[in-house]
């Protein structure tokens, strides 16, 4: 698959998340919830920190850590794109790059990350956590990379 298709896919994922973030910021009040299904809600949350508001009181540090992480993932993605093999690795890094840049873009333009997807469950603590598509892209890409790494390790060691 040509490099431009991977790059277009990354751009589309970035844009999809940004569109949803803009929608919630423009059409919902902070803390407002709209049920999408029985267990999924759309809500508007501004997160100045990292995951679970980690370092929320230090947005400058969070901004630059985010930029460093996005840059690192982008560098690895660029290296992967220039290899002929590694279709799934490229897909995983595409997801991670889109997610990393979407959240980094938020930090630099909005001063916080806009989160909008929540899940209702029995635990109040878990129900209070809010995500965005970028978070899912990063998690899915990391999971794919882990599986790929495990498969490569088994292959190199000669075990089934």
N, C-alpha and C positions, 0 to 999 in steps of 0.2 A: 504494500500500500504506500502511496506517495506521501511524502512529508507534509505536503499542504493539506491533505485530508485530516491528518492528526491535528495539525495546527487549527484548522477550521473547526474541528470538533471541540477543541479546547476553548476556542473563542465563543462558540455557541453555548457551552456549559456556563462559562463566565457570564455571558449576557443573560441567560435564563435566570440565574441567581440574582443578578443585579435588577432585573425587571421585577421579580417577586419582592425583593427588598424595597424597591421604590414604591411598589403598589401598597405594601403594608405601611410604609412611612407616610404616604400621602392620604390613605383612606381609612386608617385606623388610629384610635387614640392609644397612648401608652397603656399597657395592661389589658386592653380590650381583647376579648376572645370571640371567635366565630367558629362554631363546630363545622368541620368538613365531613366527618363520619362520626360514628359512635365513640371512637377512640382517638381521633386526630382532630386537633384544633389549630386554627390560624390565630396567632396572637402577635402583638407588637412588643418587642423587648429590645432595649438598647444595651449592649454589653460593652463597656469600656475596657474590660479585661480580656484575658484569654479564656480558655475552657473553664466553665463554672465560675466565672468572674475572678479567676486567679490574677493577681496583680492589678486589680481594677483601680487601685489607688495610685498606680504608676503607669498612666497611659503612654507616656513617652517611651519608656522601656518596652512596653508591649508593642508599640508601633515599630520600633527598630528590630525587635526579635522577629516579628511577623515578616518584615522586609527581608531579613537574613534567611529565614526559613523558605520564603517564596523564591528568593534568589537561588538557594541551594537546590531546591526541587527543580527549578527551571534549568539550571545547569545540567543536572542529571538527565532531564528530559531531552535537552539538546544533544547530549552525548548519545543517548539511546536512539534518537531520530537518525543519526548518521550511521547507524549499524543496519545491516541488511536483515538480521534476525531479531527476534524479540518482539513480535507483534503484541503479545499480552503485557509485556513490560512497558511498551510504549503506551498502551491503553491505560494501564494503571498510573503511569506518570502523567498522562494527559489529565486524568481525573484529579490527581493531587495538585497539579499546577493550576488548573482552573479554580479549584477551591481555595488554594493558598492565595492566589492573586485577587480573588473576589473579596476575601476577608481583609487582605492587606489594603486593597483599594478603599474599602469602607473606613478603615482606621485612618487613612490619610485624608479622605474627603469628608467623612461624616464625623470623625473623632470617636467613633464607636462602631461595633459590628451590629448590624441589624439582624436580629433573629426573629423567626416567624412561625416555626412548626413546633407544636407541642403534642405530647401524647398523654392521654388520660389513662391512669392505671390506679391500682389500690394504694400505692405508696404516694403520699403527698409530695415527698421530696423528689421522687422521680418525675411526677406529673408537673412539677414546677420548672423542670429543665426545658429550655427552648433552643431549637436548632435552626439552621438554614440549609439550603441545598449544598453550599460550599462545605459544610461540616460532613455531610453524607458523602460528597465527592472525595474528600480527604480520607475518610474512614474506609470507603470502598477501595480506593487506590492502595492504601496501606495493606488492606486485607489481601488484595490481589497480589501485591508484591511479596507478601509473606508466603502465600501459597506457591508462587513461582519460585521463590527462594528455597522452600522446602523440597519442591520437585527437583530443582537443580542439584541440591545437596544429595538427594537420594540417587539421582542419575550419576553423579560424579563418584559416589562411593560404591556404585554397582549393586546396591540393594534394591529390592522390590518393595 
